[in-house]
Amino acid sequence: MSQQSQLTDIDAIETQEWVEALEAVIENEGVERAHFLLEQMIDKARRTGANLPYSANTA
């Protein structure tokens, strides 16, 4: 079972807003910009103490 499927979404509306925002970035600015933004958010989360699993796999 994946880690994502083990998590409970406590705010489905907020999650949908984030997903829609990401889709809009991809549509309007491209996947490279979306990738950059996600990397920035992951970096910020890790620097503020979030325990994010590291994966060396790339798409």
Biopython code that builds the backbone (N, CA, C, O; Angstrom):
import numpy as np
from Bio.PDB.StructureBuilder import StructureBuilder

atoms = [
    (1, "MET", "N", (0.857, -1.182, 0.000)),
    (1, "MET", "CA", (0.000, 0.000, 0.000)),
    (1, "MET", "C", (0.892, 1.232, 0.000)),
    (1, "MET", "O", (1.852, 1.296, 0.769)),
    (2, "SER", "N", (0.595, 2.209, -0.847)),
    (2, "SER", "CA", (1.419, 3.406, -0.930)),
    (2, "SER", "C", (1.157, 4.330, 0.240)),
    (2, "SER", "O", (0.105, 4.272, 0.877)),
    (3, "GLN", "N", (2.147, 5.195, 0.517)),
    (3, "GLN", "CA", (1.993, 6.145, 1.621)),
    (3, "GLN", "C", (0.819, 7.072, 1.363)),
    (3, "GLN", "O", (0.078, 7.399, 2.290)),
    (4, "GLN", "N", (0.634, 7.504, 0.110)),
    (4, "GLN", "CA", (-0.458, 8.421, -0.209)),
    (4, "GLN", "C", (-1.811, 7.812, 0.126)),
    (4, "GLN", "O", (-2.682, 8.511, 0.645)),
    (5, "SER", "N", (-2.011, 6.531, -0.158)),
    (5, "SER", "CA", (-3.300, 5.908, 0.108)),
    (5, "SER", "C", (-3.531, 5.710, 1.601)),
    (5, "SER", "O", (-4.666, 5.481, 2.020)),
    (6, "GLN", "N", (-2.472, 5.794, 2.418)),
    (6, "GLN", "CA", (-2.605, 5.657, 3.855)),
    (6, "GLN", "C", (-2.996, 6.968, 4.520)),
    (6, "GLN", "O", (-3.427, 6.966, 5.673)),
    (7, "LEU", "N", (-2.855, 8.093, 3.816)),
    (7, "LEU", "CA", (-3.167, 9.390, 4.381)),
    (7, "LEU", "C", (-4.647, 9.701, 4.231)),
    (7, "LEU", "O", (-5.289, 9.288, 3.266)),
    (8, "THR", "N", (-5.176, 10.433, 5.200)),
    (8, "THR", "CA", (-6.563, 10.866, 5.143)),
    (8, "THR", "C", (-6.580, 12.340, 4.783)),
    (8, "THR", "O", (-5.876, 13.139, 5.402)),
    (9, "ASP", "N", (-7.370, 12.705, 3.796)),
    (9, "ASP", "CA", (-7.473, 14.102, 3.383)),
    (9, "ASP", "C", (-8.435, 14.811, 4.333)),
    (9, "ASP", "O", (-9.643, 14.578, 4.302)),
    (10, "ILE", "N", (-7.879, 15.680, 5.175)),
    (10, "ILE", "CA", (-8.710, 16.373, 6.162)),
    (10, "ILE", "C", (-9.380, 17.623, 5.592)),
    (10, "ILE", "O", (-10.239, 18.218, 6.242)),
    (11, "ASP", "N", (-8.988, 18.024, 4.371)),
    (11, "ASP", "CA", (-9.591, 19.199, 3.743)),
    (11, "ASP", "C", (-9.604, 19.002, 2.228)),
    (11, "ASP", "O", (-8.741, 19.516, 1.515)),
    (12, "ALA", "N", (-10.583, 18.260, 1.757)),
    (12, "ALA", "CA", (-10.667, 17.915, 0.335)),
    (12, "ALA", "C", (-10.812, 19.148, -0.554)),
    (12, "ALA", "O", (-10.315, 19.158, -1.680)),
    (13, "ILE", "N", (-11.476, 20.172, -0.069)),
    (13, "ILE", "CA", (-11.649, 21.393, -0.867)),
    (13, "ILE", "C", (-10.304, 22.080, -1.073)),
    (13, "ILE", "O", (-9.986, 22.495, -2.187)),
    (14, "GLU", "N", (-9.512, 22.203, -0.009)),
    (14, "GLU", "CA", (-8.190, 22.813, -0.143)),
    (14, "GLU", "C", (-7.326, 21.987, -1.087)),
    (14, "GLU", "O", (-6.624, 22.540, -1.934)),
    (15, "THR", "N", (-7.373, 20.675, -0.944)),
    (15, "THR", "CA", (-6.597, 19.803, -1.820)),
    (15, "THR", "C", (-6.979, 20.033, -3.272)),
    (15, "THR", "O", (-6.106, 20.140, -4.134)),
    (16, "GLN", "N", (-8.255, 20.108, -3.547)),
    (16, "GLN", "CA", (-8.716, 20.339, -4.911)),
    (16, "GLN", "C", (-8.230, 21.689, -5.430)),
    (16, "GLN", "O", (-7.869, 21.808, -6.601)),
    (17, "GLU", "N", (-8.218, 22.700, -4.575)),
    (17, "GLU", "CA", (-7.718, 24.016, -4.984)),
    (17, "GLU", "C", (-6.239, 23.958, -5.358)),
    (17, "GLU", "O", (-5.821, 24.573, -6.340)),
    (18, "TRP", "N", (-5.447, 23.220, -4.578)),
    (18, "TRP", "CA", (-4.019, 23.073, -4.885)),
    (18, "TRP", "C", (-3.829, 22.325, -6.212)),
    (18, "TRP", "O", (-2.998, 22.706, -7.036)),
    (19, "VAL", "N", (-4.604, 21.268, -6.402)),
    (19, "VAL", "CA", (-4.503, 20.489, -7.644)),
    (19, "VAL", "C", (-4.894, 21.354, -8.844)),
    (19, "VAL", "O", (-4.227, 21.316, -9.879)),
    (20, "GLU", "N", (-5.953, 22.122, -8.712)),
    (20, "GLU", "CA", (-6.384, 23.002, -9.804)),
    (20, "GLU", "C", (-5.339, 24.083, -10.085)),
    (20, "GLU", "O", (-5.108, 24.433, -11.242)),
    (21, "ALA", "N", (-4.713, 24.607, -9.046)),
    (21, "ALA", "CA", (-3.667, 25.604, -9.236)),
    (21, "ALA", "C", (-2.491, 25.002, -10.000)),
    (21, "ALA", "O", (-1.940, 25.630, -10.904)),
    (22, "LEU", "N", (-2.112, 23.778, -9.629)),
    (22, "LEU", "CA", (-1.022, 23.104, -10.334)),
    (22, "LEU", "C", (-1.392, 22.860, -11.792)),
    (22, "LEU", "O", (-0.573, 23.078, -12.685)),
    (23, "GLU", "N", (-2.609, 22.413, -12.038)),
    (23, "GLU", "CA", (-3.065, 22.198, -13.415)),
    (23, "GLU", "C", (-3.008, 23.496, -14.212)),
    (23, "GLU", "O", (-2.632, 23.482, -15.384)),
    (24, "ALA", "N", (-3.376, 24.623, -13.594)),
    (24, "ALA", "CA", (-3.351, 25.912, -14.276)),
    (24, "ALA", "C", (-1.924, 26.319, -14.611)),
    (24, "ALA", "O", (-1.671, 26.847, -15.694)),
    (25, "VAL", "N", (-0.986, 26.079, -13.696)),
    (25, "VAL", "CA", (0.419, 26.394, -13.978)),
    (25, "VAL", "C", (0.901, 25.557, -15.154)),
    (25, "VAL", "O", (1.542, 26.079, -16.066)),
    (26, "ILE", "N", (0.601, 24.277, -15.141)),
    (26, "ILE", "CA", (1.031, 23.402, -16.245)),
    (26, "ILE", "C", (0.446, 23.893, -17.564)),
    (26, "ILE", "O", (1.155, 23.976, -18.567)),
    (27, "GLU", "N", (-0.828, 24.216, -17.569)),
    (27, "GLU", "CA", (-1.503, 24.655, -18.790)),
    (27, "GLU", "C", (-0.974, 25.996, -19.296)),
    (27, "GLU", "O", (-0.792, 26.183, -20.499)),
    (28, "ASN", "N", (-0.728, 26.925, -18.378)),
    (28, "ASN", "CA", (-0.370, 28.283, -18.790)),
    (28, "ASN", "C", (1.125, 28.559, -18.863)),
    (28, "ASN", "O", (1.568, 29.401, -19.644)),
    (29, "GLU", "N", (1.901, 27.848, -18.047)),
    (29, "GLU", "CA", (3.332, 28.138, -17.985)),
    (29, "GLU", "C", (4.220, 26.941, -18.297)),
    (29, "GLU", "O", (5.427, 27.090, -18.483)),
    (30, "GLY", "N", (3.620, 25.755, -18.352)),
    (30, "GLY", "CA", (4.374, 24.570, -18.736)),
    (30, "GLY", "C", (4.811, 23.715, -17.559)),
    (30, "GLY", "O", (4.788, 24.136, -16.402)),
    (31, "VAL", "N", (5.211, 22.497, -17.901)),
    (31, "VAL", "CA", (5.597, 21.531, -16.883)),
    (31, "VAL", "C", (6.897, 21.915, -16.182)),
    (31, "VAL", "O", (7.094, 21.588, -15.012)),
    (32, "GLU", "N", (7.782, 22.608, -16.896)),
    (32, "GLU", "CA", (9.035, 23.009, -16.272)),
    (32, "GLU", "C", (8.779, 23.959, -15.108)),
    (32, "GLU", "O", (9.399, 23.830, -14.053)),
    (33, "ARG", "N", (7.871, 24.909, -15.295)),
    (33, "ARG", "CA", (7.536, 25.847, -14.227)),
    (33, "ARG", "C", (6.863, 25.112, -13.066)),
    (33, "ARG", "O", (7.161, 25.383, -11.903)),
    (34, "ALA", "N", (5.966, 24.192, -13.378)),
    (34, "ALA", "CA", (5.304, 23.416, -12.332)),
    (34, "ALA", "C", (6.331, 22.620, -11.532)),
    (34, "ALA", "O", (6.257, 22.562, -10.304)),
    (35, "HIS", "N", (7.273, 22.015, -12.218)),
    (35, "HIS", "CA", (8.321, 21.246, -11.556)),
    (35, "HIS", "C", (9.137, 22.152, -10.638)),
    (35, "HIS", "O", (9.418, 21.787, -9.496)),
    (36, "PHE", "N", (9.517, 23.319, -11.126)),
    (36, "PHE", "CA", (10.275, 24.275, -10.323)),
    (36, "PHE", "C", (9.509, 24.641, -9.053)),
    (36, "PHE", "O", (10.075, 24.625, -7.960)),
    (37, "LEU", "N", (8.240, 24.966, -9.191)),
    (37, "LEU", "CA", (7.433, 25.355, -8.035)),
    (37, "LEU", "C", (7.324, 24.218, -7.024)),
    (37, "LEU", "O", (7.439, 24.445, -5.820)),
    (38, "LEU", "N", (7.106, 23.008, -7.503)),
    (38, "LEU", "CA", (7.011, 21.863, -6.597)),
    (38, "LEU", "C", (8.328, 21.626, -5.865)),
    (38, "LEU", "O", (8.330, 21.339, -4.668)),
    (39, "GLU", "N", (9.439, 21.744, -6.572)),
    (39, "GLU", "CA", (10.745, 21.580, -5.926)),
    (39, "GLU", "C", (10.959, 22.648, -4.857)),
    (39, "GLU", "O", (11.504, 22.358, -3.792)),
    (40, "GLN", "N", (10.535, 23.874, -5.131)),
    (40, "GLN", "CA", (10.655, 24.942, -4.148)),
    (40, "GLN", "C", (9.811, 24.645, -2.910)),
    (40, "GLN", "O", (10.256, 24.876, -1.785)),
    (41, "MET", "N", (8.619, 24.145, -3.109)),
    (41, "MET", "CA", (7.734, 23.827, -1.985)),
    (41, "MET", "C", (8.283, 22.667, -1.167)),
    (41, "MET", "O", (8.220, 22.694, 0.062)),
    (42, "ILE", "N", (8.815, 21.658, -1.829)),
    (42, "ILE", "CA", (9.416, 20.524, -1.124)),
    (42, "ILE", "C", (10.612, 20.987, -0.305)),
    (42, "ILE", "O", (10.772, 20.589, 0.848)),
    (43, "ASP", "N", (11.453, 21.829, -0.902)),
    (43, "ASP", "CA", (12.617, 22.353, -0.194)),
    (43, "ASP", "C", (12.188, 23.138, 1.043)),
    (43, "ASP", "O", (12.745, 22.950, 2.124)),
    (44, "LYS", "N", (11.218, 24.001, 0.887)),
    (44, "LYS", "CA", (10.723, 24.803, 2.009)),
    (44, "LYS", "C", (10.153, 23.907, 3.108)),
    (44, "LYS", "O", (10.418, 24.130, 4.289)),
    (45, "ALA", "N", (9.379, 22.903, 2.727)),
    (45, "ALA", "CA", (8.795, 21.986, 3.706)),
    (45, "ALA", "C", (9.889, 21.267, 4.486)),
    (45, "ALA", "O", (9.810, 21.166, 5.710)),
    (46, "ARG", "N", (10.898, 20.772, 3.799)),
    (46, "ARG", "CA", (11.985, 20.065, 4.475)),
    (46, "ARG", "C", (12.744, 21.000, 5.407)),
    (46, "ARG", "O", (13.104, 20.614, 6.518)),
    (47, "ARG", "N", (12.988, 22.229, 4.959)),
    (47, "ARG", "CA", (13.740, 23.184, 5.776)),
    (47, "ARG", "C", (12.961, 23.605, 7.022)),
    (47, "ARG", "O", (13.559, 24.034, 8.009)),
    (48, "THR", "N", (11.655, 23.488, 6.985)),
    (48, "THR", "CA", (10.852, 23.859, 8.154)),
    (48, "THR", "C", (10.481, 22.649, 9.009)),
    (48, "THR", "O", (9.661, 22.753, 9.921)),
    (49, "GLY", "N", (11.084, 21.509, 8.710)),
    (49, "GLY", "CA", (10.930, 20.351, 9.575)),
    (49, "GLY", "C", (9.956, 19.291, 9.127)),
    (49, "GLY", "O", (9.744, 18.318, 9.850)),
    (50, "ALA", "N", (9.358, 19.440, 7.971)),
    (50, "ALA", "CA", (8.436, 18.414, 7.490)),
    (50, "ALA", "C", (9.216, 17.142, 7.165)),
    (50, "ALA", "O", (10.299, 17.205, 6.584)),
    (51, "ASN", "N", (8.674, 16.015, 7.534)),
    (51, "ASN", "CA", (9.308, 14.736, 7.258)),
    (51, "ASN", "C", (8.782, 14.215, 5.928)),
    (51, "ASN", "O", (7.780, 13.502, 5.878)),
    (52, "LEU", "N", (9.472, 14.582, 4.849)),
    (52, "LEU", "CA", (9.079, 14.132, 3.514)),
    (52, "LEU", "C", (10.027, 13.030, 3.081)),
    (52, "LEU", "O", (11.244, 13.213, 3.118)),
    (53, "PRO", "N", (9.495, 11.901, 2.674)),
    (53, "PRO", "CA", (10.380, 10.828, 2.216)),
    (53, "PRO", "C", (11.126, 11.248, 0.960)),
    (53, "PRO", "O", (10.581, 11.941, 0.101)),
    (54, "TYR", "N", (12.359, 10.827, 0.865)),
    (54, "TYR", "CA", (13.176, 11.153, -0.304)),
    (54, "TYR", "C", (13.115, 10.004, -1.281)),
    (54, "TYR", "O", (13.210, 8.839, -0.895)),
    (55, "SER", "N", (12.956, 10.335, -2.549)),
    (55, "SER", "CA", (12.985, 9.330, -3.596)),
    (55, "SER", "C", (13.909, 9.810, -4.691)),
    (55, "SER", "O", (13.729, 10.905, -5.224)),
    (56, "ALA", "N", (14.898, 9.001, -5.031)),
    (56, "ALA", "CA", (15.838, 9.362, -6.083)),
    (56, "ALA", "C", (15.279, 9.058, -7.464)),
    (56, "ALA", "O", (15.933, 9.342, -8.468)),
    (57, "ASN", "N", (14.098, 8.494, -7.533)),
    (57, "ASN", "CA", (13.484, 8.168, -8.822)),
    (57, "ASN", "C", (12.966, 9.430, -9.487)),
    (57, "ASN", "O", (12.413, 10.307, -8.824)),
    (58, "THR", "N", (13.145, 9.521, -10.793)),
    (58, "THR", "CA", (12.608, 10.654, -11.544)),
    (58, "THR", "C", (11.583, 10.155, -12.552)),
    (58, "THR", "O", (11.578, 8.986, -12.937)),
    (59, "ALA", "N", (10.742, 11.046, -12.955)),
    (59, "ALA", "CA", (9.696, 10.682, -13.908)),
    (59, "ALA", "C", (10.279, 10.406, -15.269)),
    (59, "ALA", "O", (9.544, 10.083, -16.202)),
]
sb = StructureBuilder()
sb.init_structure("model")
sb.init_model(0)
sb.init_chain("A")
sb.init_seg("    ")
for serial, (resi, resn, name, xyz) in enumerate(atoms, 1):
    if name == "N":
        sb.init_residue(resn, " ", resi, " ")
    sb.init_atom(name, np.array(xyz, "f"), 0.0, 1.0, " ", f" {name:<3s}", serial, name[0])
structure = sb.get_structure()
